[in-house]
Amino acid sequence: MDIPPLAGNIAALSLTALPVSYVLNLVSALSHPLGVALMSTLILVLLFMSIYSLSHGEISYDPLYAVFAVLAFTSVVDLLISLQEDGYVVGFMEFYTKGEPYLSTAHGVFICYWNGTVHYLLYLAMAGAIQKRKKYRNLGLYWLGSFVMSILIFLPGNILGKYSSEIRPAFFLTILYMLVPCWAGVKIFKQSQAPTCYTPNMVQEEQRKSLLQRPADLALIIYLILAGFFTLFRGLVVLDCPTDACFIYIYQYEPYLRDPVAYPKVQMLVYMFYVLPFYVLAAYALIFPGCSWLPDWALVFAGAVGQAQFSHMGASLHLRTPFTYRVPEDTWACFFVCNLLYALGPYLLAYRCLRSPAFFLHPLPADPVTHDKKQN
């Protein structure tokens, strides 16, 4: 997968978030939640108008260019929020966190870190691809999974958790973000896939191999089975399963799952109802050839699980999480091993699908020339 050059003009435009945030933080009127929401809306509208006037050609070629440019700006804002909440910078985003207090939680801080680093680089790379008139399908699918997962955890967690009574008007701007992946996802999936160099005979030869002749696929299936059981187990834990194993796990290994902010509970339920079925289908696709949908969805779920595990692991250990809900020091090793392996597996699956996709291609009729040569 080729990484396109980063969009320098979008990077420069996004860095204007630094002076804008600093100036707005000096305006005391913006400490009011309604003022935060109105000013945020005004800035986004002005930013979009600026991007449209400066990059009309790119937007005409692919309207998602404007979306990536605006989101790159918000990613810098998110990075400022996370750095400020951890005490690395001051005087930038106090006015905004007053309007959205849930961003000050450990989970909110790590979502902002992910947005301000991983998502930011993805926006620059995808905008750069549009400038060069190149495809960015694989990067887009990874971003789509990561973006959707962050929304699926963050929005319900805000509504169901202990900050449900402190929802401010600025929260409804976040709800509008739900429309972005719906539109972007359709456009990204419609992009043509990169051509493969496999002939029909090569595809047939690869798909004739048994599972024992594909040890990497066998190892991935074993991983998916184990990860599926772990997903189901943690889902039962947050549903207050009365068994001793669940009780011991939630109190001695991952007490963060009991945190009243509700983000970890929502995350485990999303895993159980969305990631677990995907693991089952992925194992099926590794056994039976021709499941052409797996490479795309493996990238989507790699982004989703990567973002979710980063936020979950970080929040489980962060100082903003109450001490009683942090991972005990004597179980750090078990916690890290289990959660790192859980995060790594989808990436290995996506890498396998991208490296050698012949097994997942639709069966094609054999090359008649080669077939005649074999008969002769």
Salt bridges, closest charged atoms under 4 A:
GLU85 OE1 - ARG320 NH2 2.89
ASP86 OD1 - HIS318 NE2 2.73
GLU206 OE1 - LYS209 NZ 3.31
ASP217 OD2 - ARG214 NH1 2.49
ASP217 OD1 - ARG352 NE 2.59
GLU254 OE2 - ARG234 NH1 2.86
GLU254 OE1 - HIS312 NE2 2.61
ASP296 OD1 - ARG137 NH1 2.66
